[in-house]
Amino acid sequence: MSFYDENNFVQAEMTPEDEERYDKEIREIIVITNDSSSAAVGKRAQTQILAAIDVKTNELNTLEGCLVWRTTEKEFQSRAFFKRFKKGTAYRVLVRKQIAEGAIRNNNQYYVIKVLAEGETDDRLENILREYRREVVIEDEALGKFVLNKDLEMFEGSMLRQGEKISLYLEVEKEKPETWNDAYDNLKRFVSELEARDAEMRRYSAQWLTDLANDWLMDAAEEDEEPEEITQQSFAERIGLCEISVDAEGGYTVFYSDDDMFWGHSIQVCGSFDEGIESAEMVG
């Protein structure tokens, strides 16, 4: 028995919200998935697709989109939805298409009714997958090599600072190369000013989060224990810079490790060149 036959593609019933969101017509399409893993918000799971072909009309829809389904309790608890669809693979499926409204008139989202076959593909889909997997790189002597993550729409790189690796990201619009240069120029500016910016972000984070760190410290202490209070100075010294993300408009998001003051959570600092630091919070 194939994993993808009617009996094994078990899913929960569509909700009334789903019934309204997707067209009543059942269509047969061939899709090709990207290289992201399937995910779920609550029990509504989805896997990303690069394109879809309507079998009846042979029309190709090149908008990126997704396949959606409602997981059963068993699938959700076992996290089996992660493996429901393979990466970079073609599938022939019966679906209901999302109803087109306003900005999503040319949408490419489908609710899965049944998976008919795996691996049955089309040259047009294979060409799209090949182009999707073609490496796109920005590289120069200043910060080295950045590779475009097409799913997240950001270039990914790294740098060493005082022997520690810092992840670097450029948030871009992948179809607009002009945003690539703007984001890269902004990152170079940020890194050139890093000593001063790092010191400022540490002070700002300490100002807003030291009291919270002490609350967490007391929650972790034994009844008869009196832990040493975390000061703003010690907070600023303990956190560790680990990630910088900059966009084309000059916005930035920076992450620090917490030295276990928040039991392994991260500290996120957000701001922009124009407005300066705007927030610092514990996340994760």
Secondary structure, DSSP 8 states (H G I E B T S, - for coil): --TTSTTT-------HHHHHHB-SS-EEEEEEE-SS--EEETTEEEEEEEEEEETTT--EE-S-EEEEEE--HHHHHHTGGGGSS-TT-EEEEEEEEB---GGGTT--EEEEEEEEEES---HHHHHHHHHHHS--EEEETTTEEEEEETTTTEEEEEEEETTEEEEEEEE--TT-HHHHHHHHHHHHHHHHTHHHHHHHHHHHHHHHHHHHHHHHHHHHS-TT-------HHHHHHH-EEEEEEEETTSEEEEEEE-TTTTTT-EEEEEEETTTEEEEEEEE-
